Amino acid sequence: MTKLIGYARVSTRHQDTDRQEVDLRAAGVRADDLYVDRGASGANASRPALDEALRALERGDTFVVTTLDRLGRSTGNMLTLAEELRDEGVALRVFNLGGGDVDTSTPMGSMVFTVMAALAQMELEIKRERVLDSVSKRRAAGSDLGGRPRKISESQLKNAAHLVAADVPVAEVARNLGISRATLYRRLQTAQVSEVSDLPEITAGIHPPSLPGLTVPIERI
């Protein structure tokens, strides 16, 4: 026999689930088929009642929540769960979704979730494209891309100093090293490189336009 499994959740223990529970009971969820998590919030929050409710579901059952955000921490999580339920032959009913009651066991409810999934995927693709575009532009401009600083060896710094002294554009040298111009200036200024007696004289120093007054004496390269 198919049944309704209800789930309610609040973010803090001081909040009340009464409203959700009343709505779920009014929809036909029995008291012993109602699962409640209190104080469940955050990316690492434990939701034992949700896990228990999902284990109780069987093919042909309907999982009932008042709002979709009771199910997950993000749109992607919620839609993934909805897809998993559908694959298991379980319907999902949400009372307040797009201003109405949506049940994925119906053609209309299924269509709503299909549209939502497509929109969520589109949003992820747009965000990914923006990130890649930003990285590409920053790399072209010679900017730092963040993350762990790239490790540059002493020989690489010596070669970089040779190239800069030979009037090779600093931006080109930095780009070949996979770092920004500003990072190259800092590395040249602060590095303790051994065996520098063979380096060309750069006693006048290196003065980046963006960092006026910065000098890299030969003994510091």
Residue pairs with C-beta under 8 A, 6 or more apart in sequence:
2 58
2 60
2 61
2 62
3 30
3 33
3 61
3 62
4 27
4 28
4 29
4 30
4 33
4 61
4 62
4 64
4 93
5 29
5 33
5 35
5 53
5 56
5 57
5 61
5 62
5 63
5 64
6 21
6 24
6 25
6 27
6 29
6 33
6 34
6 35
6 53
6 64
6 65
7 24
7 34
7 35
7 36
7 37
7 49
7 50
7 53
7 63
7 64
7 65
7 70
7 71
8 17
8 20
8 21
8 24
8 34
8 35
8 36
8 37
8 65
8 66
8 70
9 17
9 20
9 36
9 37
9 38
9 40
9 47
9 49
9 50
9 70
10 16
10 17
10 20
10 37
10 38
10 39
10 40
11 39
11 40
11 41
12 38
12 39
12 41
13 38
13 39
15 38
17 36
17 38
19 66
20 66
20 70
21 34
21 36
23 66
23 95
24 34
24 64
24 65
24 66
25 31
25 34
27 64
27 93
27 95
29 64
33 56
35 49
35 50
35 52
35 53
35 56
36 49
37 47
37 48
37 49
37 50
40 46
40 47
40 49
40 50
42 73
43 73
50 71
53 63
54 63
57 63
57 85
57 88
57 90
58 90
59 88
59 89
59 90
60 89
60 90
61 90
61 91
62 90
62 91
62 92
62 93
62 103
62 105
63 85
63 90
63 91
63 92
63 93
64 93
64 95
65 71
65 92
65 93
65 94
65 95
66 94
66 95
66 96
67 94
67 95
67 96
67 97
68 78
68 94
68 97
69 78
71 77
71 78
71 81
71 82
72 78
72 80
72 81
75 116
75 120
75 123
76 120
76 124
79 113
79 116
79 117
79 120
82 92
82 104
82 113
82 117
83 117
85 91
85 92
85 104
86 92
86 104
86 110
86 113
91 103
91 104
91 105
91 109
92 103
92 104
92 109
92 113
93 101
93 102
93 103
93 104
93 105
93 109
94 101
94 102
94 103
95 101
97 112
98 112
102 108
102 109
102 112
102 113
103 109
104 110
104 112
104 113
135 145
138 144
138 145
139 145
142 171
142 174
142 175
142 180
142 181
143 180
144 179
144 180
144 182
144 183
149 183
150 177
150 178
150 179
150 183
152 160
152 177
152 179
152 187
152 191
154 191
154 193
154 194
154 195
156 177
157 187
157 188
157 191
157 193
157 221
158 193
158 195
158 196
158 199
158 221
160 173
160 177
160 184
160 187
160 188
161 188
161 199
161 200
161 202
161 221
162 199
162 200
163 173
164 170
164 173
164 188
164 202
164 206
165 199
165 200
165 201
165 202
166 200
170 181
170 184
170 185
170 206
170 208
171 181
173 184
174 180
174 181
174 183
174 184
177 184
179 187
181 208
181 210
182 208
182 210
182 211
185 206
185 208
185 211
185 214
185 216
188 206
188 216
188 220
188 221
189 214
189 215
189 216
189 220
190 220
191 220
191 221
192 220
193 221
196 218
196 219
196 221
199 218
199 221
201 218
202 216
202 217
202 218
202 221
203 217
203 218
205 214
205 215
205 216
205 217
206 214
206 215
206 216
207 213
207 214
207 215
208 214
